[in-house]
Amino acid sequence: MIDYNPKAWFSLITHSYSRHVMRTLQPVLLFMAVYSAICCYLILDLFRLHEKDFHSTISMHSLLGIVLGLFLVFRTNSAYDRWWEGRKLWGSLVNNARNLASKTNAFLPADDKENRIFFSSMIINFTKSVRDHLRGGVNINELEEVGSDFKENFRNVKHVPNRISSMLYQRANELYSRKVITGEHLFLMDKELKEFSDILGGCERIKNTPIPYSYSMYIKKFIFIYIITLPFGFVTQTEYITVPIVVLISFVIFSVELIAEEIEDPFGKDVNDLPTDDLTAKISDNIKEILLPQRSPITDH
């Protein structure tokens, strides 16, 4: 995710991301420039058609532009809703992890280092596994190991976050059975443990439910038809100036669609995706600070 100042107009206009978009769209814009130039040459020079012979008009494109604009607005809003919902879910994950760590810190004895380390590592592991699960796969070697048989718990496991959530539940129930925590404590911890699964499910819903195929297909068809017929609406009025006009309009329309495609799946590593790496690091620091505080030695004066 790009960190920027929304009030700095000049830096936004000249930001390198615009050059990234230009590089991405360069083949399309180059094709439209060549295509528009060929259309202009055929109509103006080869067939020598002028406005009295070939009356071009932008009226049709103006009407189509209104419909296409509505489609693009809905497309962008739908993609942004998915991005923003993903951000809210990850905000809930940050708060939920802190709450579970705070409750665990209050319920566990101060000298119970084993369980403190377990909950600290497993809460962090859950966050890391959710991040990587949404990106296509979890590398067990990147998780914090807890116990000698840690990796054995994930042998033949396809859904790592589910397994970690189950291990947290098992340890909480074990502490209750050993009377380390009370039933009230277990009930209070259950809210956060359940919320982990709800957050994961919400993220998976966004990840695994793309924009409906028919909608995505038809909007791309409308864009293609609009752009490919655009030179004929300008050619006899603006002649070869039609080429930069068509390229500019193509850049605007394709850029909007490109942005929508990029943010509709907000859990990847693109520059506009959610800062899940930063949020994971923040959770890790917060959890360790709560459950494994570094106490400075007390000196007598």
C-alpha positions as CSV (number, residue, x, y, z in Angstrom):
1,M,0.0,0.0,0.0
2,I,1.3,3.4,-1.0
3,D,1.8,5.9,1.9
4,Y,1.1,9.4,0.5
5,N,0.0,13.0,1.4
6,P,-3.5,13.5,-0.3
7,K,-3.0,17.3,-0.2
8,A,0.3,17.2,-2.2
9,W,-1.0,17.7,-5.7
10,F,2.3,17.9,-7.6
11,S,3.8,14.8,-6.0
12,L,0.6,12.9,-6.8
13,I,0.6,14.0,-10.4
14,T,4.2,13.0,-10.9
15,H,4.2,9.9,-8.7
16,S,5.9,6.9,-10.1
17,Y,2.7,4.8,-9.9
18,S,1.4,6.8,-12.9
19,R,4.4,5.6,-14.8
20,H,3.7,2.1,-13.7
21,V,0.2,2.4,-15.1
22,M,1.6,3.8,-18.4
23,R,4.0,0.9,-18.7
24,T,1.1,-1.6,-18.1
25,L,-1.1,0.1,-20.6
26,Q,1.6,0.9,-23.1
27,P,0.8,-2.0,-25.6
28,V,-2.9,-1.1,-25.6
29,L,-2.2,2.6,-26.0
30,L,0.3,2.0,-28.8
31,F,-2.2,-0.2,-30.6
32,M,-4.9,2.5,-30.3
33,A,-2.5,5.1,-31.6
34,V,-1.6,3.0,-34.7
35,Y,-5.2,1.9,-35.2
36,S,-6.4,5.5,-35.0
37,A,-3.7,6.7,-37.4
38,I,-4.6,4.0,-39.9
39,C,-8.3,5.0,-39.7
40,C,-7.4,8.6,-40.3
41,Y,-5.2,7.7,-43.3
42,L,-7.8,5.5,-44.9
43,I,-10.6,8.0,-44.5
44,L,-8.8,11.3,-45.1
45,D,-6.0,10.3,-47.6
46,L,-6.8,7.1,-49.3
47,F,-10.5,7.4,-49.8
48,R,-10.4,11.3,-49.4
49,L,-13.7,11.4,-47.5
50,H,-14.4,14.7,-45.8
51,E,-17.2,15.9,-43.6
52,K,-19.7,16.3,-46.5
53,D,-19.0,12.7,-47.6
54,F,-18.5,11.0,-44.2
55,H,-20.2,13.0,-41.5
56,S,-18.6,11.9,-38.2
57,T,-20.3,12.8,-34.9
58,I,-19.6,12.1,-31.3
59,S,-23.3,12.1,-30.4
60,M,-23.4,8.3,-30.3
61,H,-20.3,8.1,-28.2
62,S,-21.7,10.8,-25.8
63,L,-24.8,8.7,-25.2
64,L,-22.7,5.5,-24.9
65,G,-20.3,7.3,-22.6
66,I,-23.0,8.0,-20.1
67,V,-23.9,4.3,-19.9
68,L,-20.3,3.3,-19.8
69,G,-19.6,5.8,-17.1
70,L,-22.3,4.3,-15.0
71,F,-20.9,0.9,-15.5
72,L,-17.4,2.1,-14.6
73,V,-18.6,3.9,-11.5
74,F,-20.4,0.7,-10.3
75,R,-17.3,-1.4,-11.2
76,T,-15.0,0.9,-9.2
77,N,-17.3,1.2,-6.2
78,S,-17.8,-2.6,-6.1
79,A,-14.0,-3.1,-6.2
80,Y,-13.4,-0.4,-3.5
81,D,-16.1,-2.0,-1.3
82,R,-14.2,-5.2,-1.4
83,W,-10.9,-3.4,-0.6
84,W,-12.5,-1.5,2.3
85,E,-14.2,-4.5,3.8
86,G,-10.9,-6.3,3.7
87,R,-9.3,-3.4,5.6
88,K,-12.1,-3.5,8.2
89,L,-11.6,-7.3,8.6
90,W,-7.8,-6.8,9.1
91,G,-8.5,-4.0,11.6
92,S,-10.7,-6.4,13.5
93,L,-7.9,-8.9,13.4
94,V,-5.5,-6.4,15.0
95,N,-8.0,-5.5,17.7
96,N,-9.0,-9.1,18.3
97,A,-5.4,-10.3,18.6
98,R,-4.7,-7.5,21.2
99,N,-7.8,-8.4,23.2
100,L,-7.0,-12.1,23.3
101,A,-3.4,-11.3,24.4
102,S,-4.6,-8.9,27.1
103,K,-7.1,-11.4,28.5
104,T,-4.5,-14.2,28.4
105,N,-2.0,-12.0,30.1
106,A,-4.5,-11.2,32.9
107,F,-5.7,-14.8,33.3
108,L,-2.4,-16.6,33.3
109,P,0.0,-16.6,36.3
110,A,2.9,-14.2,35.8
111,D,5.5,-17.0,36.0
112,D,3.7,-19.3,33.5
113,K,6.2,-18.7,30.7
114,E,5.3,-21.8,28.8
115,N,1.7,-20.9,28.1
116,R,2.6,-17.2,27.6
117,I,5.1,-18.2,24.9
118,F,2.5,-20.6,23.4
119,F,-0.3,-18.0,23.1
120,S,2.1,-15.3,22.0
121,S,3.6,-17.4,19.2
122,M,0.3,-19.0,18.1
123,I,-1.6,-15.7,17.9
124,I,1.2,-14.3,15.7
125,N,1.3,-17.5,13.7
126,F,-2.4,-17.3,13.1
127,T,-2.0,-13.8,11.7
128,K,0.9,-14.8,9.5
129,S,-1.0,-17.9,8.2
130,V,-4.1,-15.8,7.4
131,R,-1.9,-13.4,5.4
132,D,-0.1,-16.1,3.4
133,H,-3.3,-18.3,3.1
134,L,-4.9,-15.4,1.3
135,R,-1.9,-15.1,-1.0
136,G,-2.0,-18.8,-2.1
137,G,-0.2,-20.9,0.5
138,V,1.4,-21.0,3.9
139,N,5.1,-21.9,4.5
140,I,5.3,-23.7,7.8
141,N,9.0,-22.9,8.1
142,E,8.2,-19.2,8.4
143,L,6.0,-19.7,11.5
144,E,7.3,-19.4,15.0
145,E,7.9,-23.0,16.4
146,V,6.3,-23.9,19.7
147,G,7.5,-27.2,21.1
148,S,9.5,-30.0,19.4
149,D,6.5,-31.5,17.6
150,F,5.3,-28.2,16.2
151,K,5.6,-29.1,12.5
152,E,4.1,-32.5,13.1
153,N,0.8,-30.8,13.9
154,F,0.7,-29.5,10.3
155,R,1.5,-32.7,8.5
156,N,-1.1,-33.3,5.7
157,V,-3.0,-30.1,6.8
158,K,-4.4,-28.2,3.9
159,H,-5.9,-25.3,5.9
160,V,-3.2,-24.0,8.3
161,P,-5.1,-21.1,9.9
162,N,-7.9,-23.5,10.8
163,R,-5.3,-25.8,12.5
164,I,-3.8,-23.0,14.4
165,S,-7.2,-21.8,15.6
166,S,-8.0,-25.4,16.7
167,M,-4.7,-25.5,18.6
168,L,-5.5,-22.3,20.5
169,Y,-8.9,-23.7,21.4
170,Q,-7.3,-27.0,22.6
171,R,-4.8,-25.1,24.8
172,A,-7.5,-22.9,26.3
173,N,-9.6,-26.0,27.1
174,E,-6.6,-27.7,28.6
175,L,-5.9,-24.8,30.9
176,Y,-9.5,-24.9,32.0
177,S,-9.3,-28.7,32.7
178,R,-6.2,-28.1,34.8
179,K,-7.9,-25.3,36.6
180,V,-5.3,-22.8,35.5
181,I,-8.2,-20.6,34.3
182,T,-11.8,-20.6,35.4
183,G,-14.9,-21.2,33.3
184,E,-15.6,-17.5,33.2
185,H,-12.1,-17.0,31.8
186,L,-12.7,-19.6,29.2
187,F,-16.0,-18.0,28.2
188,L,-14.3,-14.6,27.9
189,M,-11.5,-16.0,25.7
190,D,-14.1,-17.8,23.5
191,K,-15.3,-14.5,22.0
192,E,-11.9,-13.7,20.5
193,L,-11.1,-17.3,19.5
194,K,-14.5,-17.5,17.6
195,E,-13.8,-14.1,16.1
196,F,-10.6,-15.4,14.5
197,S,-12.6,-17.8,12.4
198,D,-15.2,-15.2,11.5
199,I,-12.5,-12.8,10.3
200,L,-10.8,-15.6,8.3
201,G,-14.1,-16.5,6.7
202,G,-14.8,-12.9,5.8
203,C,-11.4,-12.6,4.1
204,E,-11.9,-15.9,2.2
205,R,-15.3,-14.7,1.0
206,I,-13.7,-11.6,-0.6
207,K,-10.8,-13.7,-2.0
208,N,-12.9,-16.5,-3.4
209,T,-15.9,-14.5,-4.8
210,P,-14.8,-12.4,-7.8
211,I,-17.0,-10.0,-9.6
212,P,-19.7,-12.0,-11.5
213,Y,-18.3,-13.3,-14.8
214,S,-21.1,-11.9,-17.0
215,Y,-20.7,-8.4,-15.5
216,S,-16.9,-8.4,-16.0
217,M,-17.2,-9.8,-19.5
218,Y,-19.8,-7.3,-20.7
219,I,-18.1,-4.3,-19.3
220,K,-14.9,-5.2,-21.1
221,K,-16.9,-5.7,-24.3
222,F,-18.5,-2.3,-23.9
223,I,-15.2,-0.7,-23.3
224,F,-13.7,-2.4,-26.4
225,I,-16.6,-1.4,-28.6
226,Y,-16.6,2.2,-27.4
227,I,-12.8,2.6,-27.9
228,I,-12.6,0.8,-31.2
229,T,-15.3,3.0,-32.8
230,L,-14.0,6.2,-31.2
231,P,-11.8,7.3,-34.1
232,F,-14.8,7.3,-36.5
233,G,-16.5,9.9,-34.3
234,F,-13.7,12.5,-34.6
235,V,-11.9,11.8,-37.8
236,T,-13.5,14.3,-40.2
237,Q,-13.8,17.0,-37.5
238,T,-10.3,16.8,-35.9
239,E,-8.4,14.9,-38.7
240,Y,-5.1,13.6,-37.4
241,I,-5.6,15.2,-34.0
242,T,-7.9,12.3,-33.6
243,V,-4.9,10.1,-32.7
244,P,-3.9,11.8,-29.4
245,I,-7.6,12.3,-28.5
246,V,-8.3,8.6,-28.8
247,V,-5.2,7.7,-26.9
248,L,-6.0,10.1,-24.1
249,I,-9.6,8.8,-23.8
250,S,-8.4,5.2,-23.9
251,F,-5.8,5.9,-21.2
252,V,-8.6,7.3,-18.9
253,I,-11.0,4.4,-19.4
254,F,-8.5,1.6,-19.3
255,S,-6.9,3.1,-16.2
256,V,-10.2,3.1,-14.3
257,E,-10.7,-0.6,-15.2
258,L,-7.1,-1.4,-14.3
259,I,-7.5,0.2,-10.9
260,A,-10.7,-1.8,-10.3
261,E,-9.0,-5.0,-11.2
262,E,-6.1,-4.3,-8.9
263,I,-8.1,-3.5,-5.7
264,E,-10.9,-6.1,-6.0
265,D,-8.4,-8.6,-4.6
266,P,-6.9,-6.6,-1.8
267,F,-4.7,-9.3,-0.1
268,G,-1.9,-9.6,-2.6
269,K,1.4,-7.7,-3.0
270,D,0.4,-5.0,-5.5
271,V,1.1,-1.4,-4.5
272,N,-2.6,-0.7,-3.9
273,D,-3.3,-3.8,-1.9
274,L,-3.7,-3.8,1.9
275,P,-0.6,-3.4,4.0
276,T,-1.0,-6.9,5.5
277,D,2.8,-7.2,6.0
278,D,2.9,-4.1,8.1
279,L,-0.3,-5.1,10.0
280,T,1.2,-8.5,10.7
281,A,4.4,-6.9,12.0
282,K,2.4,-4.6,14.2
283,I,0.4,-7.4,15.7
284,S,3.6,-9.4,16.4
285,D,5.1,-6.4,18.2
286,N,1.9,-5.7,20.2
287,I,1.4,-9.4,21.3
288,K,5.0,-9.8,22.4
289,E,4.8,-6.6,24.4
290,I,1.6,-7.7,26.1
291,L,2.4,-11.3,26.9
292,L,6.2,-11.3,27.0
293,P,7.1,-7.9,28.6
294,Q,10.7,-7.1,29.0
295,R,10.9,-6.0,32.6
296,S,13.9,-3.8,33.5
297,P,15.7,-4.9,36.7
298,I,14.8,-3.0,39.9
299,T,17.6,-1.2,41.5
300,D,17.6,0.0,45.1
301,H,18.4,3.6,45.9
